Amino acid sequence: MKKYMIIFEKTDTGYSAYSPDVDGCIAVGDTLKECKINMEEALNFHIEFMLEKGYEIPEPSILSVDYINIPERNANSRSFAMA
């Protein structure tokens, strides 16, 4: 089983999702839950199509995901403290 990272983004109308490793595979939904369900279905159909056409299935390239906190700044502040 391959494990692909999925990026979920809030949009003006709901949510969207894509995988950096699987070009052209996207999904949307009114809620995050709906978007996740739609993305799982889209990814499965996308991979199935690629297999049927004899295309190479991309290997997941993302090893880990993390966040970096950036201090809030305004236009008047030129320096900031790292926590």
Distance bins in CASP14 RR format, pairs under 12 A and 6 or more apart:
PFRMAT RR
TARGET T0000
AUTHOR 0000-0000-0000
RMODE 2
METHOD distances of the structure
MODEL  1
1 44 0 0 0 0 0 1 0 0 0 0 0
1 47 0 0 0 0 0 1 0 0 0 0 0
1 60 0 0 0 0 0 1 0 0 0 0 0
2 19 0 0 0 0 0 1 0 0 0 0 0
2 21 0 0 0 0 1 0 0 0 0 0 0
2 22 0 0 0 0 1 0 0 0 0 0 0
2 43 0 0 0 0 1 0 0 0 0 0 0
2 44 0 0 0 0 0 1 0 0 0 0 0
2 47 0 0 0 0 1 0 0 0 0 0 0
2 57 1 0 0 1 0 0 0 0 0 0 0
2 58 0 0 0 0 1 0 0 0 0 0 0
2 59 1 0 0 1 0 0 0 0 0 0 0
2 60 1 0 1 0 0 0 0 0 0 0 0
2 61 0 0 0 0 0 1 0 0 0 0 0
2 62 0 0 0 0 0 1 0 0 0 0 0
3 19 0 0 0 0 0 1 0 0 0 0 0
3 21 0 0 0 0 0 1 0 0 0 0 0
3 43 0 0 0 0 0 1 0 0 0 0 0
3 59 0 0 0 0 0 1 0 0 0 0 0
3 60 1 0 1 0 0 0 0 0 0 0 0
3 61 0 0 0 0 0 1 0 0 0 0 0
3 62 0 0 0 0 1 0 0 0 0 0 0
3 63 0 0 0 0 0 1 0 0 0 0 0
3 64 0 0 0 0 0 1 0 0 0 0 0
3 65 0 0 0 0 0 1 0 0 0 0 0
4 17 0 0 0 0 0 1 0 0 0 0 0
4 18 0 0 0 0 0 1 0 0 0 0 0
4 19 1 0 1 0 0 0 0 0 0 0 0
4 20 0 0 0 0 1 0 0 0 0 0 0
4 21 1 0 1 0 0 0 0 0 0 0 0
4 22 1 0 0 1 0 0 0 0 0 0 0
4 23 0 0 0 0 0 1 0 0 0 0 0
4 25 0 0 0 0 1 0 0 0 0 0 0
4 39 0 0 0 0 1 0 0 0 0 0 0
4 40 0 0 0 0 0 1 0 0 0 0 0
4 42 0 0 0 0 0 1 0 0 0 0 0
4 43 1 0 0 1 0 0 0 0 0 0 0
4 44 0 0 0 0 0 1 0 0 0 0 0
4 46 0 0 0 0 0 1 0 0 0 0 0
4 47 0 0 0 0 1 0 0 0 0 0 0
4 57 0 0 0 0 0 1 0 0 0 0 0
4 58 0 0 0 0 1 0 0 0 0 0 0
4 59 0 0 0 0 1 0 0 0 0 0 0
4 60 1 0 1 0 0 0 0 0 0 0 0
4 61 0 0 0 0 1 0 0 0 0 0 0
4 62 1 0 0 1 0 0 0 0 0 0 0
4 65 0 0 0 0 0 1 0 0 0 0 0
5 17 0 0 0 0 0 1 0 0 0 0 0
5 18 0 0 0 0 1 0 0 0 0 0 0
5 19 1 0 0 1 0 0 0 0 0 0 0
5 20 1 0 0 1 0 0 0 0 0 0 0
5 21 1 0 0 1 0 0 0 0 0 0 0
5 22 0 0 0 0 1 0 0 0 0 0 0
5 39 0 0 0 0 0 1 0 0 0 0 0
5 43 0 0 0 0 0 1 0 0 0 0 0
5 58 0 0 0 0 0 1 0 0 0 0 0
5 60 1 0 0 1 0 0 0 0 0 0 0
5 61 0 0 0 0 1 0 0 0 0 0 0
5 62 1 0 1 0 0 0 0 0 0 0 0
5 63 0 0 0 0 1 0 0 0 0 0 0
5 64 0 0 0 0 1 0 0 0 0 0 0
5 65 1 0 0 1 0 0 0 0 0 0 0
5 66 0 0 0 0 0 1 0 0 0 0 0
6 15 0 0 0 0 0 1 0 0 0 0 0
6 16 0 0 0 0 0 1 0 0 0 0 0
6 17 1 0 1 0 0 0 0 0 0 0 0
6 18 1 0 0 1 0 0 0 0 0 0 0
6 19 1 0 1 0 0 0 0 0 0 0 0
6 20 0 0 0 0 1 0 0 0 0 0 0
6 21 0 0 0 0 1 0 0 0 0 0 0
6 22 0 0 0 0 1 0 0 0 0 0 0
6 25 0 0 0 0 1 0 0 0 0 0 0
6 26 0 0 0 0 0 1 0 0 0 0 0
6 27 0 0 0 0 1 0 0 0 0 0 0
6 32 0 0 0 0 0 1 0 0 0 0 0
6 35 0 0 0 0 1 0 0 0 0 0 0
6 36 1 0 0 1 0 0 0 0 0 0 0
6 37 0 0 0 0 0 1 0 0 0 0 0
6 38 0 0 0 0 0 1 0 0 0 0 0
6 39 1 0 1 0 0 0 0 0 0 0 0
6 40 0 0 0 0 1 0 0 0 0 0 0
6 42 0 0 0 0 1 0 0 0 0 0 0
6 43 1 0 0 1 0 0 0 0 0 0 0
6 60 0 0 0 0 0 1 0 0 0 0 0
6 62 0 0 0 0 1 0 0 0 0 0 0
6 65 0 0 0 0 0 1 0 0 0 0 0
7 15 0 0 0 0 0 1 0 0 0 0 0
7 16 0 0 0 0 1 0 0 0 0 0 0
7 17 1 0 0 1 0 0 0 0 0 0 0
7 18 1 0 1 0 0 0 0 0 0 0 0
7 19 1 0 0 1 0 0 0 0 0 0 0
7 20 1 0 0 1 0 0 0 0 0 0 0
7 21 0 0 0 0 0 1 0 0 0 0 0
7 22 0 0 0 0 0 1 0 0 0 0 0
7 25 0 0 0 0 0 1 0 0 0 0 0
7 26 0 0 0 0 1 0 0 0 0 0 0
7 27 0 0 0 0 0 1 0 0 0 0 0
7 35 0 0 0 0 0 1 0 0 0 0 0
7 36 0 0 0 0 0 1 0 0 0 0 0
7 39 0 0 0 0 1 0 0 0 0 0 0
7 62 0 0 0 0 1 0 0 0 0 0 0
7 65 0 0 0 0 1 0 0 0 0 0 0
8 14 0 0 0 0 0 1 0 0 0 0 0
8 15 1 0 1 0 0 0 0 0 0 0 0
8 16 1 0 0 1 0 0 0 0 0 0 0
8 17 1 0 1 0 0 0 0 0 0 0 0
8 18 0 0 0 0 1 0 0 0 0 0 0
8 19 0 0 0 0 0 1 0 0 0 0 0
8 26 0 0 0 0 0 1 0 0 0 0 0
8 27 0 0 0 0 1 0 0 0 0 0 0
8 28 0 0 0 0 0 1 0 0 0 0 0
8 29 0 0 0 0 1 0 0 0 0 0 0
8 31 0 0 0 0 0 1 0 0 0 0 0
8 32 1 0 0 1 0 0 0 0 0 0 0
8 33 0 0 0 0 0 1 0 0 0 0 0
8 34 0 0 0 0 0 1 0 0 0 0 0
8 35 1 0 0 1 0 0 0 0 0 0 0
8 36 1 0 0 1 0 0 0 0 0 0 0
8 37 0 0 0 0 0 1 0 0 0 0 0
8 38 0 0 0 0 0 1 0 0 0 0 0
8 39 1 0 0 1 0 0 0 0 0 0 0
8 40 0 0 0 0 0 1 0 0 0 0 0
8 65 0 0 0 0 0 1 0 0 0 0 0
9 15 1 0 0 1 0 0 0 0 0 0 0
9 16 1 0 1 0 0 0 0 0 0 0 0
9 17 1 0 0 1 0 0 0 0 0 0 0
9 18 0 0 0 0 1 0 0 0 0 0 0
9 26 0 0 0 0 0 1 0 0 0 0 0
9 27 0 0 0 0 0 1 0 0 0 0 0
9 28 0 0 0 0 1 0 0 0 0 0 0
9 29 0 0 0 0 0 1 0 0 0 0 0
9 32 0 0 0 0 0 1 0 0 0 0 0
9 35 0 0 0 0 1 0 0 0 0 0 0
9 39 0 0 0 0 0 1 0 0 0 0 0
10 16 0 0 0 0 1 0 0 0 0 0 0
10 17 0 0 0 0 0 1 0 0 0 0 0
10 28 0 0 0 0 0 1 0 0 0 0 0
10 29 0 0 0 0 0 1 0 0 0 0 0
10 30 0 0 0 0 0 1 0 0 0 0 0
10 31 0 0 0 0 0 1 0 0 0 0 0
10 32 0 0 0 0 1 0 0 0 0 0 0
10 35 0 0 0 0 1 0 0 0 0 0 0
11 17 0 0 0 0 0 1 0 0 0 0 0
11 18 0 0 0 0 0 1 0 0 0 0 0
11 26 0 0 0 0 0 1 0 0 0 0 0
11 27 0 0 0 0 0 1 0 0 0 0 0
11 28 1 0 0 1 0 0 0 0 0 0 0
11 29 0 0 0 0 1 0 0 0 0 0 0
11 30 0 0 0 0 0 1 0 0 0 0 0
11 31 0 0 0 0 0 1 0 0 0 0 0
11 32 0 0 0 0 0 1 0 0 0 0 0
11 35 0 0 0 0 1 0 0 0 0 0 0
12 28 0 0 0 0 0 1 0 0 0 0 0
12 30 0 0 0 0 0 1 0 0 0 0 0
13 28 1 0 0 1 0 0 0 0 0 0 0
13 29 0 0 0 0 1 0 0 0 0 0 0
13 30 1 0 0 1 0 0 0 0 0 0 0
13 31 0 0 0 0 0 1 0 0 0 0 0
13 34 0 0 0 0 0 1 0 0 0 0 0
13 35 0 0 0 0 0 1 0 0 0 0 0
14 27 0 0 0 0 0 1 0 0 0 0 0
14 28 1 0 0 1 0 0 0 0 0 0 0
14 29 1 0 1 0 0 0 0 0 0 0 0
14 30 1 0 1 0 0 0 0 0 0 0 0
14 31 1 0 0 1 0 0 0 0 0 0 0
14 32 0 0 0 0 1 0 0 0 0 0 0
14 33 0 0 0 0 0 1 0 0 0 0 0
14 34 0 0 0 0 1 0 0 0 0 0 0
14 35 1 0 0 1 0 0 0 0 0 0 0
14 38 0 0 0 0 0 1 0 0 0 0 0
15 26 0 0 0 0 0 1 0 0 0 0 0
15 27 0 0 0 0 1 0 0 0 0 0 0
15 28 1 0 0 1 0 0 0 0 0 0 0
15 29 1 0 1 0 0 0 0 0 0 0 0
15 30 1 0 0 1 0 0 0 0 0 0 0
15 31 1 0 0 1 0 0 0 0 0 0 0
15 32 1 0 1 0 0 0 0 0 0 0 0
15 33 0 0 0 0 1 0 0 0 0 0 0
15 34 1 0 0 1 0 0 0 0 0 0 0
15 35 1 1 0 0 0 0 0 0 0 0 0
15 36 0 0 0 0 1 0 0 0 0 0 0
15 37 0 0 0 0 0 1 0 0 0 0 0
15 38 0 0 0 0 1 0 0 0 0 0 0
15 39 0 0 0 0 1 0 0 0 0 0 0
16 25 0 0 0 0 0 1 0 0 0 0 0
16 26 1 0 0 1 0 0 0 0 0 0 0
16 27 1 0 0 1 0 0 0 0 0 0 0
16 28 1 0 1 0 0 0 0 0 0 0 0
16 29 1 0 0 1 0 0 0 0 0 0 0
16 30 0 0 0 0 0 1 0 0 0 0 0
16 32 0 0 0 0 0 1 0 0 0 0 0
16 34 0 0 0 0 0 1 0 0 0 0 0
16 35 1 0 0 1 0 0 0 0 0 0 0
16 36 0 0 0 0 0 1 0 0 0 0 0
16 38 0 0 0 0 1 0 0 0 0 0 0
16 39 0 0 0 0 1 0 0 0 0 0 0
16 42 0 0 0 0 0 1 0 0 0 0 0
17 24 0 0 0 0 0 1 0 0 0 0 0
17 25 0 0 0 0 1 0 0 0 0 0 0
17 26 1 0 0 1 0 0 0 0 0 0 0
17 27 1 0 1 0 0 0 0 0 0 0 0
17 28 1 0 0 1 0 0 0 0 0 0 0
17 29 0 0 0 0 1 0 0 0 0 0 0
17 31 0 0 0 0 0 1 0 0 0 0 0
17 32 0 0 0 0 1 0 0 0 0 0 0
17 33 0 0 0 0 0 1 0 0 0 0 0
17 34 0 0 0 0 0 1 0 0 0 0 0
17 35 1 0 1 0 0 0 0 0 0 0 0
17 36 1 0 0 1 0 0 0 0 0 0 0
17 37 0 0 0 0 0 1 0 0 0 0 0
17 38 1 0 0 1 0 0 0 0 0 0 0
17 39 1 0 1 0 0 0 0 0 0 0 0
17 40 0 0 0 0 1 0 0 0 0 0 0
17 41 0 0 0 0 0 1 0 0 0 0 0
17 42 0 0 0 0 1 0 0 0 0 0 0
17 43 0 0 0 0 1 0 0 0 0 0 0
18 24 1 0 0 1 0 0 0 0 0 0 0
18 25 1 0 0 1 0 0 0 0 0 0 0
18 26 1 0 1 0 0 0 0 0 0 0 0
18 27 1 0 0 1 0 0 0 0 0 0 0
18 28 0 0 0 0 0 1 0 0 0 0 0
18 35 0 0 0 0 0 1 0 0 0 0 0
18 38 0 0 0 0 0 1 0 0 0 0 0
18 39 0 0 0 0 1 0 0 0 0 0 0
18 42 0 0 0 0 1 0 0 0 0 0 0
18 43 0 0 0 0 1 0 0 0 0 0 0
18 46 0 0 0 0 0 1 0 0 0 0 0
19 25 1 0 1 0 0 0 0 0 0 0 0
19 26 0 0 0 0 1 0 0 0 0 0 0
19 27 0 0 0 0 1 0 0 0 0 0 0
19 39 1 0 0 1 0 0 0 0 0 0 0
19 40 0 0 0 0 0 1 0 0 0 0 0
19 42 0 0 0 0 1 0 0 0 0 0 0
19 43 1 0 0 1 0 0 0 0 0 0 0
19 44 0 0 0 0 0 1 0 0 0 0 0
19 46 0 0 0 0 1 0 0 0 0 0 0
19 47 0 0 0 0 0 1 0 0 0 0 0
19 58 0 0 0 0 1 0 0 0 0 0 0
19 59 0 0 0 0 0 1 0 0 0 0 0
19 60 0 0 0 0 1 0 0 0 0 0 0
19 61 0 0 0 0 0 1 0 0 0 0 0
19 62 0 0 0 0 1 0 0 0 0 0 0
20 26 0 0 0 0 0 1 0 0 0 0 0
20 58 0 0 0 0 1 0 0 0 0 0 0
20 60 0 0 0 0 1 0 0 0 0 0 0
20 61 1 0 0 1 0 0 0 0 0 0 0
20 62 1 0 0 1 0 0 0 0 0 0 0
20 65 0 0 0 0 0 1 0 0 0 0 0
21 43 0 0 0 0 0 1 0 0 0 0 0
21 46 0 0 0 0 0 1 0 0 0 0 0
21 47 0 0 0 0 0 1 0 0 0 0 0
21 57 0 0 0 0 1 0 0 0 0 0 0
21 58 1 0 1 0 0 0 0 0 0 0 0
21 59 1 0 0 1 0 0 0 0 0 0 0
21 60 1 0 1 0 0 0 0 0 0 0 0
21 61 1 0 1 0 0 0 0 0 0 0 0
21 62 1 0 0 1 0 0 0 0 0 0 0
21 63 0 0 0 0 0 1 0 0 0 0 0
22 39 0 0 0 0 0 1 0 0 0 0 0
22 42 0 0 0 0 1 0 0 0 0 0 0
22 43 1 0 0 1 0 0 0 0 0 0 0
22 44 0 0 0 0 0 1 0 0 0 0 0
22 45 0 0 0 0 0 1 0 0 0 0 0
22 46 1 0 0 1 0 0 0 0 0 0 0
22 47 1 0 0 1 0 0 0 0 0 0 0
22 49 0 0 0 0 0 1 0 0 0 0 0
22 50 0 0 0 0 1 0 0 0 0 0 0
22 55 0 0 0 0 0 1 0 0 0 0 0
22 56 0 0 0 0 0 1 0 0 0 0 0
22 57 0 0 0 0 1 0 0 0 0 0 0
22 58 1 0 1 0 0 0 0 0 0 0 0
22 59 0 0 0 0 0 1 0 0 0 0 0
22 60 0 0 0 0 1 0 0 0 0 0 0
22 61 0 0 0 0 0 1 0 0 0 0 0
22 62 0 0 0 0 0 1 0 0 0 0 0
23 46 0 0 0 0 1 0 0 0 0 0 0
23 50 0 0 0 0 0 1 0 0 0 0 0
23 55 0 0 0 0 0 1 0 0 0 0 0
23 56 0 0 0 0 0 1 0 0 0 0 0
23 57 0 0 0 0 0 1 0 0 0 0 0
23 58 1 0 0 1 0 0 0 0 0 0 0
24 39 0 0 0 0 0 1 0 0 0 0 0
24 42 0 0 0 0 1 0 0 0 0 0 0
24 43 0 0 0 0 0 1 0 0 0 0 0
24 45 0 0 0 0 0 1 0 0 0 0 0
24 46 1 0 0 1 0 0 0 0 0 0 0
24 47 0 0 0 0 0 1 0 0 0 0 0
24 49 0 0 0 0 0 1 0 0 0 0 0
24 50 0 0 0 0 0 1 0 0 0 0 0
24 58 0 0 0 0 0 1 0 0 0 0 0
25 38 0 0 0 0 0 1 0 0 0 0 0
25 39 0 0 0 0 1 0 0 0 0 0 0
25 40 0 0 0 0 0 1 0 0 0 0 0
25 41 0 0 0 0 0 1 0 0 0 0 0
25 42 1 0 1 0 0 0 0 0 0 0 0
25 43 1 0 1 0 0 0 0 0 0 0 0
25 44 0 0 0 0 1 0 0 0 0 0 0
25 45 0 0 0 0 1 0 0 0 0 0 0
25 46 1 0 1 0 0 0 0 0 0 0 0
25 47 0 0 0 0 1 0 0 0 0 0 0
25 48 0 0 0 0 0 1 0 0 0 0 0
25 49 0 0 0 0 1 0 0 0 0 0 0
25 50 0 0 0 0 1 0 0 0 0 0 0
25 57 0 0 0 0 0 1 0 0 0 0 0
25 58 0 0 0 0 1 0 0 0 0 0 0
26 35 0 0 0 0 0 1 0 0 0 0 0
26 38 0 0 0 0 1 0 0 0 0 0 0
26 39 1 0 0 1 0 0 0 0 0 0 0
26 41 0 0 0 0 0 1 0 0 0 0 0
26 42 1 0 0 1 0 0 0 0 0 0 0
26 43 0 0 0 0 1 0 0 0 0 0 0
26 45 0 0 0 0 0 1 0 0 0 0 0
26 46 0 0 0 0 1 0 0 0 0 0 0
27 34 0 0 0 0 1 0 0 0 0 0 0
27 35 1 0 1 0 0 0 0 0 0 0 0
27 36 0 0 0 0 1 0 0 0 0 0 0
27 37 0 0 0 0 1 0 0 0 0 0 0
27 38 1 1 0 0 0 0 0 0 0 0 0
27 39 1 1 0 0 0 0 0 0 0 0 0
27 40 0 0 0 0 1 0 0 0 0 0 0
27 41 1 0 0 1 0 0 0 0 0 0 0
27 42 1 0 1 0 0 0 0 0 0 0 0
27 43 0 0 0 0 1 0 0 0 0 0 0
27 44 0 0 0 0 0 1 0 0 0 0 0
27 45 0 0 0 0 0 1 0 0 0 0 0
27 46 0 0 0 0 1 0 0 0 0 0 0
28 34 0 0 0 0 1 0 0 0 0 0 0
28 35 1 0 0 1 0 0 0 0 0 0 0
28 36 0 0 0 0 0 1 0 0 0 0 0
28 37 0 0 0 0 0 1 0 0 0 0 0
28 38 1 0 0 1 0 0 0 0 0 0 0
28 39 0 0 0 0 1 0 0 0 0 0 0
28 41 0 0 0 0 0 1 0 0 0 0 0
28 42 0 0 0 0 1 0 0 0 0 0 0
29 35 1 0 1 0 0 0 0 0 0 0 0
29 36 0 0 0 0 1 0 0 0 0 0 0
29 37 0 0 0 0 1 0 0 0 0 0 0
29 38 1 0 1 0 0 0 0 0 0 0 0
29 39 0 0 0 0 1 0 0 0 0 0 0
29 41 0 0 0 0 0 1 0 0 0 0 0
29 42 0 0 0 0 0 1 0 0 0 0 0
30 37 0 0 0 0 0 1 0 0 0 0 0
30 38 0 0 0 0 1 0 0 0 0 0 0
31 37 0 0 0 0 1 0 0 0 0 0 0
31 38 0 0 0 0 0 1 0 0 0 0 0
32 38 0 0 0 0 0 1 0 0 0 0 0
32 39 0 0 0 0 0 1 0 0 0 0 0
33 39 0 0 0 0 0 1 0 0 0 0 0
33 40 0 0 0 0 0 1 0 0 0 0 0
34 40 0 0 0 0 0 1 0 0 0 0 0
34 41 0 0 0 0 0 1 0 0 0 0 0
35 41 0 0 0 0 0 1 0 0 0 0 0
35 42 0 0 0 0 0 1 0 0 0 0 0
36 42 0 0 0 0 0 1 0 0 0 0 0
36 43 0 0 0 0 0 1 0 0 0 0 0
37 43 0 0 0 0 0 1 0 0 0 0 0
37 44 0 0 0 0 0 1 0 0 0 0 0
38 44 0 0 0 0 0 1 0 0 0 0 0
38 45 0 0 0 0 0 1 0 0 0 0 0
38 46 0 0 0 0 0 1 0 0 0 0 0
39 45 0 0 0 0 0 1 0 0 0 0 0
39 46 0 0 0 0 0 1 0 0 0 0 0
40 46 0 0 0 0 0 1 0 0 0 0 0
40 47 0 0 0 0 0 1 0 0 0 0 0
41 47 0 0 0 0 0 1 0 0 0 0 0
41 48 0 0 0 0 0 1 0 0 0 0 0
42 48 0 0 0 0 0 1 0 0 0 0 0
42 49 0 0 0 0 0 1 0 0 0 0 0
43 49 0 0 0 0 0 1 0 0 0 0 0
43 50 0 0 0 0 0 1 0 0 0 0 0
43 57 0 0 0 0 0 1 0 0 0 0 0
43 58 0 0 0 0 0 1 0 0 0 0 0
43 60 0 0 0 0 0 1 0 0 0 0 0
44 50 0 0 0 0 0 1 0 0 0 0 0
44 51 0 0 0 0 0 1 0 0 0 0 0
45 51 0 0 0 0 0 1 0 0 0 0 0
45 52 0 0 0 0 0 1 0 0 0 0 0
46 52 0 0 0 0 0 1 0 0 0 0 0
46 53 0 0 0 0 0 1 0 0 0 0 0
46 55 0 0 0 0 0 1 0 0 0 0 0
46 57 0 0 0 0 1 0 0 0 0 0 0
46 58 0 0 0 0 0 1 0 0 0 0 0
47 53 0 0 0 0 0 1 0 0 0 0 0
47 54 0 0 0 0 0 1 0 0 0 0 0
47 55 0 0 0 0 1 0 0 0 0 0 0
47 56 0 0 0 0 0 1 0 0 0 0 0
47 57 1 0 0 1 0 0 0 0 0 0 0
47 58 0 0 0 0 1 0 0 0 0 0 0
47 60 0 0 0 0 0 1 0 0 0 0 0
48 54 0 0 0 0 0 1 0 0 0 0 0
48 55 0 0 0 0 0 1 0 0 0 0 0
48 57 0 0 0 0 0 1 0 0 0 0 0
49 55 0 0 0 0 1 0 0 0 0 0 0
49 57 0 0 0 0 0 1 0 0 0 0 0
50 56 1 0 0 1 0 0 0 0 0 0 0
50 57 1 0 1 0 0 0 0 0 0 0 0
50 58 0 0 0 0 1 0 0 0 0 0 0
51 57 1 0 0 1 0 0 0 0 0 0 0
68 82 0 0 0 0 0 1 0 0 0 0 0
68 83 0 0 0 0 0 1 0 0 0 0 0
69 80 0 0 0 0 0 1 0 0 0 0 0
69 81 0 0 0 0 0 1 0 0 0 0 0
69 82 0 0 0 0 1 0 0 0 0 0 0
69 83 1 0 0 1 0 0 0 0 0 0 0
70 80 0 0 0 0 1 0 0 0 0 0 0
70 81 0 0 0 0 0 1 0 0 0 0 0
70 82 0 0 0 0 1 0 0 0 0 0 0
70 83 0 0 0 0 0 1 0 0 0 0 0
71 77 0 0 0 0 1 0 0 0 0 0 0
71 79 0 0 0 0 1 0 0 0 0 0 0
71 80 1 0 1 0 0 0 0 0 0 0 0
71 81 1 0 0 1 0 0 0 0 0 0 0
71 82 1 0 0 1 0 0 0 0 0 0 0
71 83 1 0 0 1 0 0 0 0 0 0 0
72 80 0 0 0 0 1 0 0 0 0 0 0
72 81 0 0 0 0 0 1 0 0 0 0 0
72 83 0 0 0 0 0 1 0 0 0 0 0
73 79 0 0 0 0 1 0 0 0 0 0 0
73 80 1 0 1 0 0 0 0 0 0 0 0
73 81 0 0 0 0 0 1 0 0 0 0 0
74 80 0 0 0 0 0 1 0 0 0 0 0
END
